[in-house]
Each structure stands twice: as structure tokens, then as C-alpha cells.
Amino acid sequence: MTEREKMIAGLPYDPGDPELRDGRARAVGLTIRINQEPDRDTRRALVNDLIQAADGEAVVMPGFFCDYGFNIHMGRSGFVNANCVFLDCAEIIIGDHFQCGPGVQLLTPEHPLDAIERRGLETARTIRIGDDVWIGGGAIVLAGVTVGDRAVIGAGAVVTRDVPADVVVAGNPARMIKQIGPA
């Protein structure tokens, strides 16, 4: 099993593996181009080279950074505002009509607590975001979290556990503050 296959499977992997280094280098090159491109249509084409967008219509504003890009799957009509970081060592699966405020971080990697282990290995867990989700500016969603359809994550929230559909969560750690749809 390759290090990339281990990474995607959620197993401990070596991020220094040449294939993974090459993948990150490709993503850095594309994100630099995306972040410097003033033309909306050209920027959208570059985004579609980087991530998997269902309809090719994802809008990613400049200041975007990701580890690989190939692990980001965005549904139709997604919008990612400026200065967002999507660390996609595991898959980041985003539903349709996603709205993402500025400075949002989606972080799939995890590191061992033991300092010696941390020198060479890491793991990652998938983040899943449902349809019609809105994530407010500066929010952070951690590895392994699932966000239900139509949920709203308040600005600055730190989401450490799953979020049900049709609720608003906020705070650090994020907690439900309001039901906004059917229970």
C-alpha cells in the first residue's frame, strides 16, 4: 500500500513520501496561480484543475490554500470566500450550495501526541459537509466531523464533533444554540 493510499484510508502515513511531496508541490503551484489571477473565469478554470467540483462552477476567492486538492469534492454552486485553508489529507466532501465565509479552516490531518511518533507519521479523517451549509468567517472544522444539511456554523466556531442538520452551532468548542428547521 502506498503512502497516498494509507493517507486516504485514514491509516498512519509518512507525509515526506515523494509522491505526497509532489502532490503538495502541484497544489502550491495551482493555489499561487489561483490567488494571483484577477480574471474570474480563468481563476475558476484553475480551481477546476485543483479540486473536484461537481458542476465546474465552484467559486474560490484568492487567499485559498490546500494540501493536495484532489481530495476536495465540492457539489454544485459552492462558494469559498477569501483566505480559506482546506487541509485535505483525507477527503473533504462538500454538498451542493455551500457557503463559506472568509478565513475558514477545514482540517483533516491529525498528529500523534507522542513527540517521537509525531516526527514522522500522521493520520487524517474525512470531513463531510451536507447541502446548503453556511460556515461563518474564521470557523474551524476539525478532522472526522460531519455537518448535516442546512446547518449554520457561527463565525469563529471550533467544530470538534458532528453537527446535526437544521441547527446553528457556535462557540469554542461549538455547541448547538438554535434549531432552524425540522427537528
N, C-alpha and C positions, 0 to 999 in steps of 0.2 A: 504494500500500500504506500503510495507517495505521500509526502508531507501535505500536499494540497488536499488529497483525499482524506487524510486524517483530520485536517483543519475543518473541512466541510462536514465531516461526520461527528464533530464535537469531541474528538479524541485529542490527547496531548500531541502537539506538533512542534517542530523546530521552525520558528519564523525566519531563521537565517538560511533556510534552504534556497538554493539558486533559482528554482522555478518561482518560489514565492517572492524572492527579491526582484526578479524580472517583472512579475505581475504588479508589484508596488511601483516599480520604476515606470511602467506603462501608465498606471493610474496617475502618478505625479505629472507626467508629461501632458496627459489629457486635461487634468484639472488646471494646470497652469494655462493651457490654451483656452479652456472654458472661462477661467477667471479674468483673462485679458481680452476676450472677444467682445467688442461693443455691439456687433450685429446680432440681433435676437435669433434670426433663422440659422445663421452659422453656428451660434452657441448651441442651439437646440440639436443640430446635427452632431456636434461634438459630444453632447450629453448622450445621444443615442448610440454613439460609439463606445461610451464608457459604461452605461448601465442598461438594464433590460427594461425598457418602457413599453407597456402593452400597446399603446397607440402611436408611439413616436412623438407624442405631444407633451411630454413632461417638460416643465419649466424649472430650471435650476439657475438661480441667480448667482452672480460672482461671489467669490469667497468660499466656494464649496471645496471640501476635501473628503476623500475616501481612501481606504487601503487598496482595494482592488477594482471595484466597480462591477465585476462580473457576478458578484453575489448580491447585488441590489436589483430587486424586481419590483417595479412600480406599475400599478394599474393605470387606468385611463385618467387623464386630466389631473395629474399631480402637480403641485406647486411647492417648491422648496425655496424659501427666502434666503437672503444673504448670510454668509458666514456660518454655514452649517457643516458639521462633521459627522459623516456616516462611516464608522469603522466596521467594515463588512468582512471580517474574518470568517464569520458564519453568515448565512443568508439573512438579508433584511427584506422581508416580504411585505409590500405595502399595497393596500387595496385601492379602489377607484376613488377619485375626487379627494385626494389627500391634500391638506393644507398645513404647511409647516412654517412657523414663524422664524425670524432671524436668530442665529446663534444656537439652534437646536443641535443636540448631540444624540446619535443613536450608536450605542457602544456594545458590540457583540463580544469582544475579547475579554478573557478573564486570566488572571495570573496567579500562580501558586503563592500561598502565604509564606512558605518556606523560602528563605533568601537563596539558598543553593539551588533549589529546583527552579526558581524564578530566573536564574541566569540563562537558561537555555530552552525552556518549554513554556507554552501557554496553551489554553483551550479557548473555545468560543462557542456560544449558544445563539441560536436563531432568535431574531426579533420579528414578531408578526404584528402588523397593524391593519385593522379592518378598513372597510369602506367608510368614506365621509368623516374621517377622523381629522381633528384640528389639534395641532400641538403648538402651544403658545411659545413665544420667544424665550430663549435661554433654557428651555426644559431639557432634561437629560433622561433618556430611556436606557436602562441597563440590560445586559445580556439575559436572554431567555424569557423576556417579557412578551406577553400577548396583550394587545389593546383591542378591545371589542369595537364593533361597528358604531359609528356616530358618537364615539366618546370624545370628550374635550379634555386636554391636559393643560392646566393653567401655566402661565408664564413662570419660569423659574422652578417648576416642579422637578423633583428627582424621583423617577418611577422605578421602584425596586421590585414590584410584583405585578401580577396581571391586573388589568383594568377591564371591568365588565363593559358591555355595550350600554349606550344611552346614559352615561354618567359624566359628571365633571369631577376631575381629581386635581388637587393642588397641594403644595407644601413639600417639605423635606423631612421624612420620606412622604411621597404623595399618598393622600388618603381621599376617599370619596367625600365630596362636600355637597353634591346635589344630584338628584335623579332628573334627567331631562327628557326621558321618553318612557315607553312602556317598561314596566318592571320585568 
